[in-house]
Amino acid sequence: MTDLNETTHNKLDNQELTDTLIDNICAQLSQRDWSLKTLADRADLPYESVKKLVNHKIQRPSFFSIWQIANALGCSMDKLTGREDPSAAALHQISENASEIYHILMDIENRSDSMFH
């Protein structure tokens, strides 16, 4: 049995996920200068369903609908739901680590130069 706090937290997470999904769909539509009708046609979904989703009238869109929309937009479901691509996150972490290592090495080099001059 779930307690009330957990249920409330899950509802907030679901709402945040749906809001992010809608924001990202709208951003993709804007970038492409597509209408909702164009998206619905390309996703092979009923126009009314796409319209209801974007207007926050569908709180929990189906996996199939999100998948169809992502395919129509040529992007991943992760991108639409605001999840970062794991490979991009790894590359970002490597970049940060390389920058830190570079600064450490530069500091060591500067210290050794000052010791010998």
N, C-alpha and C positions, 0 to 999 in steps of 0.2 A: 504494500500500500504506500503510495507516495504522499508526502505531507504537502500542505498548502503552499509553503515557500518554494518547494521544488516544482510544483505545478505552475506557479506564477512565474518562476524563473524560466521554465521551458516555454511558456507562452510568450514571454518577452523575447527569448532567443528566436522563436519562430517568427515573430513580428519583425524583428531586426533583419532576419534573413530575407523575408519577403520584401521588406522595404529596400534592402540592398539590391535584390534581384530586380525590382521594378526600376530603381534608379539606374542600374546598369543597362537594362533593356532600353530605357528612354535615351540614355547617352548614346548607345549604339544606333538607335533610330535617327537621332539628330546628326550623328557623324555621317550617316549614309543618306540623309535627307529622305528617309522612308516614312510612309504613313503606317498607321496600325493595319490598314487593309493590305498594304504591301507585305508587311511582316506576316500577317495571317495567311495570305496566299502562299508565300514562300515556305512557311512552316507547315503548311497543309493542316491548319487548325481553323476552327470557326472564328470568324471575325468577332462575334460577340464574346467569345471566351477570352480572346486576347484583350479586347476592350475592358472587360470586367477585371482581368488581372491587373492591367496598368492603372485602372481606377480604384484599386484596393478593395474590390468587391469579392475577390477570391483570396482567402487568407492562407490557404495551403494548396498551391498549384501542384498538379501531378508531376511526377518524375518525367513522364512521357511528354507533357507540354513543355517543360523546361528544356528537355533534350531536343525537341523539335525546334524550339526557338533558337537555342544555341547553334544547332546545325544550320538553320536559315541565316543566322548572322555570321556564320563562319568562325565562331569562337567556342571556347570550352565552357562547360557548365561551371567549372571552378571560377572562371573569369566573371561569368554572370552573377554568381553568388558571392563574389568578393573574396574568394579564397585565393591566396597567392600560390602561384606555380611553385612546387617544391624545388625545381631546378633553378628557378630565378632566386629563390630565397637562399639556396646553397651558394650560388654565384655571388650574391650580395655579401654573405658571410665571409667568403674567401677574400673578396675585395677589401672588406673591413680589416681582416686579419693581415693581409698583405700591406695595407697602409700602416698599421700599427708596427709591424716588423720593420718596414722601411724607416719609420721615425726612430725606432730603437737603434737600428744600425747607424743611422745618421748621427745620433747622439753619441754612440760609441766612437765613431770616426772623429767627431769633433773633439771629444775628450782626449783621444789618443794624439790627435794633432797638437792640441794645446800642451800635452805632456812633453812632446819632443821639440817644441819650438820655444 
